[in-house]
Amino acid sequence: MRIYNTLTKKLEEFVPITPGRITMYVCGPTVYNLIHIGNARPMIVFDTFRRYMTYRGYEVDYVSNFTDVDDKIIKASNEEGVSASEISEKYIKECRKDMEGLNVLPATEHPQATREIPEMIDMIKVLESKGYAYKAADGTVYYRTRKFEGYGKLSGKNLDDLESGHRSEDHALKVTGSEGKEDELDFVLWKPRKEGEPYWDSPWCEGRPGWHIECSCMSKKYLGNTIDIHAGGEDLIFPHHENEIAQSEAANGVPFAHYWMHNGFLNIDNQKMSKSLGNFFTVRDIAAKYDLQVLRFFMLSAQYRSPLNFSDKLMESAGAGLERIRNSVSNLQDITVSGADGEMTAAEKESCREAERHMKRFDEVMDDDLNTADAISVIFDLVRLANTTAANGATKAYASTLRDSIVKLGEVLGLVFETAKGDLDEDIEKLIEERQAARKAKDFARADEIRDELLARGIQLKDTREGVKWSRI
């Protein structure tokens, strides 16, 4: 497996710290509202990485946090007249629902920042004792950015350039309110309480942690001082991940993460997603219009580091592609019931050997920095193979083999290709029979009326040469 490592700016062979085991931390959402589709991309991408590495035989310890104390959460709590914890707990539950809809597996651990405050205080104490942290007169604790020699190694940013940027943007002390700061580049580890905000006791003052220290501590607690992979959106490289490195390596005295993975930005109709532009979509907004499997399929149709443009046209194309695969799987499933018994034909055996080559190709492209776009192309190759061979009739054994291959690769990507069927209620079965009778009598108006009624009840019909087929939607 080769991974593009943001830290070294090159593709590297992945070698875990412990053979057969992967420790991975992925920055999760700030829970002040429903998650948007920009949040969904890293969730889907790194869930797919986890699924793939599990498929390849690794044990993956996967930690993804919820940031449940933040200015946006406090603002929402004040607006709604409830506590900040009520806001965060409400949206953690909603986030979990959306993750389930996106078929994102629960993490091994989902730590919440407010439950890890003692660990954060302990790390800040260590940084203070080593001279990396200092307390200002108002109780704020800052990190001495210049003291950490490796600062900028992830983002490629130079401290002198950053200082120059601060001056050019008029980040004077009186503007930023950073009285007591030794250097404008120093960042906050602990901030004093304000009226109406949640707070905790600390050796410095009553207050709450800075954002960056939260992930440093949660990663350390649940995965150890040094982890295999730290991941998140490209927007987190600076300052969040850069500051995490500075804190963790200064406190622990060892490298923080060996590999850093970052997904590219998501744009809407070639524009940055923004509420002011009216192109801001939550996952719920998309779920009202599309199957969330279509959103996952769409997200995986591009290599994860590439920018991805979202539009209705592209989503409709993704939906058509997903439906094509599902139809092929459905046809293969029907053949496993009605196809010929006995051994595969010589042509079918050769087709299965070709399918095995496609399966091997799937592993090769996924090993190339999680190239899900090419992986989906491999699945379409299998679909073409299945459709070509099955068009002339096929044995049950052949259909079962091809169906299982396609479904298996779908599961690795978190995509569901098999439509659950099961038993139908008696009244629905009668409606299907009535529609068949109406079609036979050329009463197409009644047949269409029944089709629409069934669709409204979540049953989709498809007329084929083998008869009518149904699936739940």
Buried (B, 14 or more C-beta within 10 A) or exposed (E): BEBBBBBEEEEBEBEBEEEEEBBBBBBBBBBBBBBBBBBBBBBBBBBBBBBBBBBEEBEBBBBBBBBBBBEEBBEBBEEEEEEBBBBBBBBBEBBBBBBEBBBBBEBBBBBBBBEBBEBBBBBBBBBBEEEBBBBBEBBBBBBBBEBBEEBBBBBEBEBEEBBEEBEEEEBEEEEEEBEBBBBBBBBBBBBBBEEEBBBBEBEBBEBBBBBBBBBBBBBBBBBBBBBBBBBBBBBBBBBBBBBBBBBBBBBBEEBBBBBBBBBBBBBBEEEEBEEEEEBBBBBBEBBEEBBBBBBBBBBBBBBBBEEBBBBEEBBEBBBEBBBBBBBBBBBBBBBBEEBBEEEBBEEBBEBBEBBEEBBEBBBEBBBBBBBBBBBBBBBBBBBEBBBEBBEEEBBBBBBBBBBBBBBEBBBBBBBBBBBEEEEBEEEBEEBBEBBBEBBEEEBEEBBEEBBEEBEEEEBEBEEEEEEBBBBEE
